[in-house]
Amino acid sequence: MVSEARRIPERPPQLLRFDRRSGELELAIPMPAEWQPAPGRGLDSNRGPESLTLLLRQGKPAVLLMAAESALLQDPPDMVRVLG
C-alpha cells in the first residue's frame, strides 16, 4: 500500500506493508527525496503513487514498480515518474 502525500511532515509519502491477518504495519519505506514535500517540489496533495506492480523476470531479482498519479511539482506536467 502507498500513502498519498498530504504535504505535511507528519504524513510523508511512504510505501507501507501490512500483515494480511492482523492488519498491523510491518514496514514503512519513505519515498525518495524528490517525492517528498518541499517548496515547489515533491508530490502534490492527493497526487501520490497510483500504481504498484511486481515485475518478475527469469534469472533476475524481482522489482517493485510504482508510478505517481501525476507529475511531481518540479517536473514538466506531461512527465510521470516511475520508481523501480
N, C-alpha and C positions, 0 to 999 in steps of 0.2 A: 504494500500500500504506500502511496506517496501523499505526504501532506502538502497542501497548497499554501503558497506564501500569503501571509497576511500583512507583510511589510512591517512587522513589529519584532523586536528582538526576542520577545517571549515565545513566539511561534514561528521559528525559521522553517524554511522548506527542508524536508528530510525524506529519506526513504525509510519506511518503517516495516518491521517484520513482527508479526504477532503469532502466538501459539494458536493453532487451529481449535484446540479443545477448550482451553481456558480463556482465550481472548486477551491474555496478558502480553504486553510488549516484550519482545525478546531482543530486538536490536533496532537502533536508530542511527542512520548514517546521514551526516549532513551533506547537502548538495554542495557542489564545487563553489568556490568563492565568486565566480562570475554569475552564479544563480542566486546568491544571497542579496538581501535588500541593502541598498546603499543609495545615496542621492543620484538619481538618473541611471541607476544600474540595477541588475537583477531581475527577478520575476515580478511582473505586475501583480497586484492583488487579484486573487481568484483566477490567475492565468498560469497555474502551475503545471507540472507534468501531467499529461493526459493519457499517454500510452506507455505500456510496460510489457515487454515480451522477453522470453528466454530464447536466445539463439544457440542452437545445438549444431555443431559441425563435427563430422567424423575426424578423430585424431587431434582435435583442438579443444582447448578449455571452453566451457560454456561462458557465454557473455550475456549479461542482462542489458537490454537496450531500453532507453527511456527517451521520450520526446516531450518538449514543452507544448502547451496548448497554443501559445503564440510566441512571437519574438521576445527576447529579453529586451529590457528597456534600452540598453546600449547598442542593440543590433538593428539593422535595417528592418522595416516592417514585414518584408517578404521572406525573412530568414527565420528558420526554426532550427534550434539546436537539438542534436541527438547525442546522448551520452551512451557510451558502451564500455 
